[in-house]
Every structure is written in C-alpha cells, then in structure tokens.
Amino acid sequence: MRLWNCVLLVFFLAINFPLAVSAQGYVAQDAVAPLLNTQGNLPAVQPVSWHLYQIPAKLKTKKAVLEALEQHLDSLPGGLRTQRMHIVELSNRVRTQYILQRHELLIPDSFPADYRAYAPYPLAYAGADTIAKLFIIDKYTQTFGAYANGQLVRWGLVSTGIQDEATPNGRFTFNWRDAVRLSSEAPAGEVWEMRWVWNFQEARGIHVHQYHLPIGTPASHGCVRLSEADARWNFDWADKNTVVLVLNHIPYGIAAHWQMGATNAFSLINLPGNPMEVPDGHNQDAVAAGGW
C-alpha cells in the first residue's frame, strides 16, 4: 500500500508563505491541549459575546503590551484563568510573541469553562440533525467542526493544502485509520511521522492527522493538519463512514473565523443547508494535486 505524504516541505512553505507563518507563529499544541479538551465540560453552552480591545499606542514593548492585556483579561468574569491568553491567541490567529504587529484584538466578554462557547460554528446545526456524526473542514477559516446529530461536540483550527485544489472540496467519509503513519516523501535519514490518521479520500491519499500547525495558514501537500489534542480526540470519536465535508476556498493570507461588526463579532463560517447535497468527492482523479 502506498504511504501518503501530507507534510509540506520546509523550503516550499518558506517560498510561498514567508511572512504569513513567520509573523503569526505555530499553535503551541501541548499548551492549548487542556483548553481544547474542556469541550463537553458544560451540559449547556451559550456562545460568548465579543469586544474589540485596542492595544494602547503608548506601549512600545511586548512586555508592556502583554502586561496590559493580562490585566484586561483578569478583569473579565468567568473561569479558565490560566487559559485566557490561549483563547485570545487562537481567536485572533496570532501567538503572543507577534502581538506588537496587531493594533486591536477580539476579546470574549466572559470566559465560560467550555471551549465550544468560543466556536464560530453554530452550536446546533439543523441540517445535520439526522446525521449521526459529521466532520466539517472549512478551508476559508482553516477550522473544523464536529457534530453529533446536529449538536456541536468539538471544533478547532486546521491547516489544509497550501494550494486551493490540494485539499479537494466535496462530501466524503472516513474510511480507514492508523495511529502512526510515516511519510514516504521524507528525505533520506529523516522520519516524518503523522499521528492519529483518518483517511477520507483514498484515490488522492487525503487524510486528517496531527502535525506542526500554523496558527492561521494552509501548509500541507493536501492533507488536513490538526493539533495533537484534536487529532487524538477525532481518532477515537470518528467511525468508518463518518461523513466528512470539505468546504470553501483557502484564504488569501492569514485566516480568520471572526469579524467584528458594529456591536459584536460575527462568524465567517458558512454551512450548507443540507450537508448531504454537497457533491460526492470520492471519485476525484488520483492524478490531481493531492496529499502525498
């Protein structure tokens, strides 16, 4: 059986996205795992409201900016005291080491102890209420949303193919999984290890798995990168024949999943009314740009 490669060559990423990735950073996967795993903590979840935080222009150093931001976060109600900065990073798609490149940040008005409260995905998806399990990959926002009978059970960031057609759009199903898979494209003497793999397009070798995860840009040959916590969760949660949707087009530059309106943020997620009307993608040509 062919071993598929979903890992972007380092030089290719540097050529195509030198500013995007270097200026935003990578998800700190071990650090955010406790936050991502709060999903399901609360029996009833309400979406948070948001406000814009202006970074004071008079603050010229990263230390001063972060101290002021931490004071603001500490003043807000709710829990997750040790995870609030991670919520800000993931919501704004920027690591704190690059915070001086921003003039404003989107901040929750409160901090419920369930990460689903910060989701751009609707907590209830009426069109999916008859589908036992549905895994959605939205290329425009570089996020995923997982639903059970139309109820959001988990969401998070992803990194899809660096070219728009590399991760094919359409309706698929998970068909096989592997806890560890080695890339056949690794240079001699190197090992590229992909963990918690679920394949959803056999002909083109496209699957979801854990790997290095840029916080806001596509970065793979075609497969879909998740954080360690999300990939491990999905490995256990999904079943063979779980429905997978791949939607929309990759963003130009840094992805975002929220945009601030006049009084509150609005989601950039756009879901189809009926997931099963999304065209079947299983029979796409294996010669097309793919995940290996």
URDATA-V83108 format. One record per backbone hydrogen bond with DSSP energy under -1.0 kcal/mol. CO is the residue of the C=O (numbers start at 1). NH is the residue of the N-H. If there is no record, write none. Layout:
co: {CO,CO}
nh: {NH,NH}
This chain:
co: {9,10,11,12,13,17,19,21,21,24,25,27,28,29,32,33,35,36,38,49,51,53,56,61,62,63,64,65,66,67,68,69,70,73,77,80,83,84,85,86,87,88,89,89,95,96,98,99,103,105,107,111,114,115,116,117,123,125,126,128,131,133,134,135,136,137,138,138,142,143,144,145,146,146,147,148,150,151,154,156,159,160,160,163,170,171,172,174,176,178,179,181,187,192,194,195,197,198,199,201,204,206,206,207,208,209,213,216,220,224,225,226,227,228,229,230,231,232,233,234,239,242,243,244,245,246,247,257,259,264,266,274,275,279,281,285}
nh: {13,14,15,16,17,21,23,24,25,95,215,29,32,33,36,37,38,39,41,109,107,105,59,65,66,67,68,69,70,71,72,73,74,76,111,83,87,88,89,90,91,92,93,94,98,99,101,102,55,53,51,79,117,118,119,48,152,128,129,131,149,243,147,245,145,247,142,143,158,138,156,136,153,154,134,151,125,148,146,144,225,219,220,166,246,281,244,241,199,197,196,194,190,183,181,210,178,208,175,206,291,200,201,224,198,226,27,255,162,209,159,211,231,232,233,234,235,236,237,238,242,174,135,172,137,170,139,268,266,261,259,277,278,171,284,288}
